[in-house]
């Protein structure tokens, strides 16, 4: 199944299979609130068949805890299988299919004294054909597919068991296809398949190395007092993307170590006008006062007799030494300065 809109068709096939196998009819369907279960077609079919649809409360997966727990168990199992077999993640579907096959033939606490396969099929499963996932498998090559001096077997990777075909499911890397065969010799000890190594992409190899090295690092930290062995660090890839300076609103001010120094801060208007940067301070004050006038920040009125005038306000200025900014703003050097400017309206 590649898309969720195919759920309904697969549900019809599954329903027909389980009802024919068990001889019983489906009465209740429990699911989450996924859109694939809430389509008009799906709802109409359940009503026509008299099947009650039970849905969990949104964001409450614990109401369907058995299915959710089994999903997590299968995901953890397939991850371990892929890492052990050193196969790329593209084989996840093969791994989960084999994991389900093995779970159905393994003991469980839910059914005492039997396996799920036995409870469903009413017969004990055969286990002598089970093999190690991802091991090397040598499949027999038929006479009509080889020449006189060609090899009679072809090295493959064991992926699982056929559902509709009575044979082993193998991956033939020389032809990049999945095949079925019943005449197979296995090397169960060769879990580190060379074919699997060649199939792994750089990203998959990095993923496997990172997982293994993380475990080694944790073990080393636990025994750090007892041993002095160096911790194996994962090999991380660095991005080759060219770094670009982020764009900010307005001009960007940066301070270098060589430029940062303790400034001499004017605290009054007279000190600012007596400094060497008098013209720049005057220009900055003129722009500030013009901005206040343009925006009508205040209204000039006569001072009441019982009031005291406030003649100071605090202005925080960022000064930068960039040449491009120097022509646009009043600047001195790369530093932060706090200046108390006394506003005085002077007549020409």
Secondary structure, DSSP 8 states (H G I E B T S, - for coil): --SGGGHHHHHHHHHHHHHHHHS----EEEE-S-GGGSSHHHHHHHHHHT-EEEE--TT-GGGGHHHHHHHHHHHHHHHHHHHHHT--GGGHHHHHHHHHHHHTTSEETTEEEEEHHHHHHSS----TT---TT-EEEEE--GGGS-TTS-SEEEEEEEEE-SSSSSEEEEETTTTEEEEESSEEEETT--S-HHHHHH--HHHHHHHHHHHHHHHHHHHHHTTTT--------------S-------SS------TTT--------SHHHHHHSTTHHHHHHHHHHHHHHHHHTT--------TT-----EEEEEEEE---HHHHTTS---SSEEEEEEEE------
